[in-house]
Amino acid sequence: MKSFRRSMLTATATTLVVSVLAIGTASAYSNYLNNWRTVNPTSTTDDNVINGTGQSCALCHFTTNGGKNWNAYGWKMRQNMAAGQSVNNAIINAGPFDSDADPTASTNITEIGANTQPGWTTGPHNTEYFDNGNTTPNLNPPATILGSLDPACSGSIVTYCTSKVNSLGCTPAISMTGAPSASAGTGCTLSTVNAIGNKNGLFFHSTSGPLGAPFHGGFLCVKAPTKRHAVLASGGTGGTCSGTFTEDFNAYIASGADPALVSGAQVWIQNWSRDPGSASTDSLSDAVTAVLCP
């Protein structure tokens, strides 16, 4: 009888210890989440994880119940804490990095502000990080996380370089409207205004980088090698700056003319056109760069 009682007491004590350890573990995860919410009080990134998976752990871990395996965002914070940073500072200092290498090249803090996932991107493009330093690449994200994993892609469009003033005293100006996309097939317009009316011209691009080299009295703004697009007519009236060159850049991408124009690729584009009144007989716009969306 005494042996039976001792066995019962041992079993009860063991159960109690296991329960306390389990509570302690759950509490630890909850504390990390509280720190994260203190740093990012208005984001619903964490809510999308919790409401989709039933746990908060998948915000940073590769499994919904935590453990010593992390997604790219969690691994960055784990490295920060291993370097001696407090939990809050580890979260803050992970912000400027693009941990998940998503197609929009958004930083972690940008994704958190957009209520998307800094540790997850769409498709088999996620890496699992282990405590011993090993990694497993090319994995899919959890299927049940709510909302979008990545921010909407804008193309990160920026104009740069200096346009050449044409023989009529006008300054051609290039622009891109709509997001450049590797798959959309339409919806992204390249345009150059203030061109000489009734003249031919074309867009040309590079995936090698920008340039700012003097050329024909202006600047060549894209680095060789370059690809020329189809010849266009400016329209408008000859002898005036009423000409405009317009092209659907997504249609150009879809044509397959440049296999390098894939999701995530950066492109630099400039416009060239005829200008008989110039010493070089041509005109050059400024340039625009963008990152292609999926």
N, C-alpha and C positions, 0 to 999 in steps of 0.2 A: 504493500500500500504506500509506504514511504517512497519507494522507488518510482511508483506511478506519479505521486505528487511532485517529486523532483523533476521528472520528465515533463510534466505539465507546466511547471514553473519555468523550466528552461525554454520550452517551446514558446511560452507567452513572452518571455524576455526577448527571445530572438525576433519574434514578430514585431515587438515594440521597437527594437533597434532598427529593423528594416524599415518600419513605418517612419521613424524619425529621420533616417537617412533619405528616404524618398521625399519627405516634406522639405528637408534641407535642400535637396537638388532642385525641386520645383521652385522653392523660394529664391534660389540663386538665379535661375532663369528669369524669374519675375523681376528681380532687382536689376538685371541687365536691361530688361525691357523698360523698366521705369527710368533708368538712365537715358536710354534712347529717346523716350518720350519727353524727357526734360530738355534734351538738346533739340528735338524736332517736334514741338508741341502741336503744330497745326497739320502735320502730314497724316494721311490715311494709309500710307504704305504698310504700316504694321497691321492696321485693321483688315486690309485686303488679305494679308497672310493668315491672320487669326480666323477670320470669318470663312476663309476658303479651306484651310487645313485643320482647323480646330486647335492649333497650337501657335505659339509665337516663335518657336525655335527656328522655323524655316526662313525667317528673315535673314539669318546669318549662317545657319547650319544646313547641311545637305539632306538631313533627315528631319522629319517633323518633330521628333522627340529629342533633338539635340545630339550630344555626343561629341567625340573628338574628330569630327569631320566637318569642314566648313565650305560654304560657297566662297566666291572670290571676295565679296564684300566682308564677310565674317572673318576671312583669313587676314585681310588687311588690318582689321581692328585687333585681331589676335596678335599680329606682329607688333602693332603699336603698344599693346599692353605688355608684351614680352620685353619691349624696350624700356619699360618702366613708366609708361604713361598711365594716368588714371583712366577709368572707364569713360568718363565724359570726354576727356581730351582725346582718347583713342577714337571715339566716335567723331568728334569734330575734325580731327586731323586726317580721317579717312575721306572726308568730304570732297576735296579737290581731285581725287583720283577717279578714273573710269574703270572700276574694278571688273565689271562684266563685259567690257569691250563690245557694247551693244552697237547696232548699226548707226545710231545717231551720234556716237562718240560723246555721249552725255556724261558729265561727272556724277559721282555718287550724290552730291548735294543737289544737283539739278534734277536727278531722278526722284529724290525724296520730295523735292518741291513740287514735282509733277505727279506725286502720289503713285509712282511706278516703283520697280524693284531694282535697287542698286546692285544686288547680288545675283540677279537672274536675267538672262536674255532669251529670246525665243529660239526654238530649234535646238539641235544637238551641238550647242556651242558653249556649254558650261563646263567648268572644271571643278572637280572635287579635291579639296586640300586636306591632308591628314596631319595629325600631330607630329608624326615622325618625318615630315617633309615630303612624303610621296604624294603624287597627284594622279588623278584619273581624268583625262580630257574627253571632250566630245560627248557630253551627257545632256539629256533633256532636263528641263526644269520641272518642278512639281506641277502636275496637271490641274490641281484644284485651287491654286492661288487666284483670287478674284482680281478684276481690273486688268489693265495692260501691264506687261512686264517692262516695256520700254516706252519712252516718251514718243509722241508723234514726231515724225521726222520732218524738219523744216529745210534741210539741205545746208544749213550753216552758210548762207549766201553772203558774200562780202565783195564789194567792188574795191579795186586798188589800181595803182599805176596812174600815169598821166596821159590824157588824150592829146593828140596833136591838133592844134587849131588849123582848120582847113583854109583854102584860098579865099573863101567868102567871109572869113573872120568868125566862123562858128566852131563850137567845140562838140564833136560827137560824143554821146554818152551811152554807155552800154548798161543794161539791166537784165535781171532774171526774175521772173514772176512765177510763183508756184514751185513746188518741191521737185527737184530732179530725181527721177526714179529709174531703177534698173528694170522694173517690171511693168510700170503703169502704161507705157505706150503713148501717152498724151498728157497734157496738163501742165507743162513747164515751158514758158515762153521766154526766149531770148529776144531782146529788142535793142536796137541802136537808133537813137533819135538825133536830130540836128545834123543829119547827113545831107550831102548835096543831092538835090532832086534829080530824078531820071538818070541815075547812074547804077552800074553794077557793083556788087560787093559780095562778101562772104564772111562767115564766121570761121575761125580756126581755133583749135584747142590743143592742149598738152595734158598728159597725166604725169609728166616728169617734174613740174614745179613752176614757180613764177620766175619772171625775169624783169629787168628794168634797163635794158641795154639801148643806147641811142641807135636809131634806125630811121632812115629816110626823113630826117628832120623831126622825128617824134621818138617814141619808145616802143621797142618790141617787148611785150609784157609777159610772154609765155615762153618757157624753155623748150628747146628742141629735144627730141623730134616732135613735130606737130602734125595734126591731121586737118586737112581742109574740108569744109562742108560744101554743100551745093551752092552754085552761084545764084544770087538773088538780085532782084531789081528794087531800087529804093522807092520808086514811085514819086509822087510829089511833082513839083514843077522845076524844070531845069533853071539854073542860075539862082536858085534860092536854097535855103537850108530846110526845106520841107520834106526831105526824104527820110524814110524809115526802113530799116531792115528788120524783118521779123522771122523767127523760126521756132517751131515746136521742138525743143531740145529732147524731150522724151521720145518723140517719134524718131529723131535721129538715133538715139540710143537703141531703140527697138529695131532699127534697120540692121544692126550688127556691123556697122561700118568700122567700129573700133571695139574689139573684144575686151579691151582693158576697162571699158565703162561698166563696171559691176558694182553691186551694193558695197558701200564703204569706200569706194575709190574717190579720190579728190581730183577735180578737174579745174583747169585754168583756161579761160576763153577770152578771145579778143576779136574785134571786127576790123576788116580791111575793106576799102572801097576805092573806086576811081575818083581822082581829083585832077583833071587836066590842067588846072590853073596852078597847081603846086609844082615846085622844081622837081620833085620826085614822081609827079603825076599820080600820087595816091594819098589816101587818108587813113589814119589809124585812130581807133577809139581807145578809151581806157580799157580795163579788163575786169572780169568777174571770176571769182572762184567759188566752188561749192563742193559738198560731199554728197555722193549719190545715196539716196534712200533705197530701201529694199524694193 
